[in-house]
Amino acid sequence: MYKYKTIFVKTKIIKAISDETRLRVLERIRKGKVCACELPVFVKVSQPAVSQHLKVLLEAGLVNVRKDGTKRIYSLSQKGRKIMEDISRW
């Protein structure tokens, strides 16, 4: 059972970072906390598309989110920071 869970988690992360838009989102968040409302301009996709990408990243454990009034502020999780450090070495 443990091995299956580990493989499942790794698969989720690999799927999350395999998308170019999600990598651009992670690169932007890596520079500092960001409101979801700012990301469509940066990644050049619609707000609903950004929301879907953020959901995938959140479910993979790569980002954290906190509410600030009506805004949702995203930051890299510890796992997300490690993944982005590894990717930057490629």
C-alpha positions as CSV (number, residue, x, y, z in Angstrom):
1,M,0.0,0.0,0.0
2,Y,2.8,2.5,0.9
3,K,4.5,2.0,-2.4
4,Y,1.3,2.6,-4.3
5,K,0.7,5.9,-2.5
6,T,4.3,7.0,-3.2
7,I,3.9,6.2,-6.9
8,F,0.5,8.0,-6.9
9,V,2.0,11.1,-5.4
10,K,5.0,11.2,-7.7
11,T,2.7,10.7,-10.7
12,K,0.5,13.6,-9.6
13,I,3.6,15.9,-9.4
14,I,5.0,14.8,-12.7
15,K,1.6,15.4,-14.4
16,A,1.3,18.8,-12.7
17,I,4.7,20.0,-13.9
18,S,4.4,18.5,-17.4
19,D,2.2,21.4,-18.6
20,E,4.0,24.5,-19.9
21,T,1.4,26.9,-18.5
22,R,1.6,25.4,-15.0
23,L,5.4,25.7,-15.2
24,R,5.0,29.4,-16.0
25,V,2.6,29.8,-13.1
26,L,5.2,28.1,-10.8
27,E,8.0,30.3,-12.1
28,R,5.9,33.4,-11.4
29,I,5.0,32.2,-7.9
30,R,8.6,31.3,-7.3
31,K,9.4,35.0,-7.4
32,G,7.0,35.7,-4.6
33,K,3.5,35.4,-3.4
34,V,0.9,36.3,-6.0
35,C,-2.8,36.9,-6.2
36,A,-4.6,34.5,-8.6
37,C,-6.1,37.6,-10.3
38,E,-2.6,38.7,-11.5
39,L,-1.7,35.4,-13.2
40,P,-3.8,35.5,-16.4
41,V,-1.7,38.5,-17.7
42,F,1.5,36.8,-16.8
43,V,0.7,33.4,-18.3
44,K,-1.5,34.7,-21.1
45,V,-4.5,32.5,-20.5
46,S,-8.0,33.2,-19.2
47,Q,-8.9,33.5,-15.5
48,P,-10.9,30.2,-15.6
49,A,-7.9,28.4,-17.2
50,V,-5.6,29.8,-14.5
51,S,-8.0,28.6,-11.8
52,Q,-7.9,25.1,-13.2
53,H,-4.1,25.1,-13.4
54,L,-3.9,26.3,-9.8
55,K,-6.2,23.6,-8.7
56,V,-3.9,20.9,-10.2
57,L,-0.9,22.5,-8.6
58,L,-2.6,22.7,-5.2
59,E,-3.8,19.1,-5.4
60,A,-0.2,18.0,-6.3
61,G,1.0,19.8,-3.1
62,L,3.2,22.3,-5.1
63,V,1.5,25.5,-3.9
64,N,-0.1,26.9,-0.8
65,V,-3.1,29.2,-0.9
66,R,-4.5,31.7,1.6
67,K,-7.5,33.9,1.4
68,D,-7.1,37.7,1.8
69,G,-10.6,39.1,1.7
70,T,-11.9,38.1,-1.7
71,K,-8.5,37.4,-3.1
72,R,-6.6,34.1,-3.1
73,I,-2.8,34.5,-2.6
74,Y,-0.6,31.7,-3.8
75,S,2.9,30.7,-2.7
76,L,5.2,27.8,-3.3
77,S,5.0,25.0,-0.8
78,Q,8.2,23.4,0.5
79,K,7.7,20.6,-2.0
80,G,7.1,23.1,-4.8
81,R,10.2,25.1,-3.9
82,K,12.3,21.9,-4.0
83,I,10.9,20.9,-7.4
84,M,11.5,24.3,-8.9
85,E,15.1,24.4,-7.5
86,D,15.7,21.0,-9.2
87,I,14.1,22.1,-12.5
88,S,16.2,25.3,-12.5
89,R,19.4,23.1,-12.6
90,W,18.3,21.4,-15.9
